[in-house]
Amino acid sequence: MADSQGNTGTQDVEYNLISIAYHALQGAETYDQYIQDAEQSGNRDLAQFFRDVKDENKRRADRAKQLLGQSLGNRQSQASGGGSR
């Protein structure tokens, strides 16, 4: 499978996974303010929506971290001659 290449010219799946995790967690942190704003305005539905979005971002970050671990493990295995990819 070919690595993706964007505007940065980077062809590194580990970088991409780190970027996904970072941005997902950064978004999740930002949503705390959105939740607080919605709660202060008394809009429970909107506050719950922001909680759901925050949870989705946390799950996305966790999945990216899991895949990063697998990718790094595969790379280490290949470097030591143990992998066939």
RANOR-V801283 format. One record per run of one state. SS is the DSSP state (H for helix, E for strand, - for the rest). FROM is the first residue (numbers start at 0). TO is the last residue. Records with the same first field share a line. If there is no record, write none. Layout:
SS: FROM-TO, FROM-TO
This chain:
-: 0-11, 40-42, 79-84
H: 12-39, 43-78
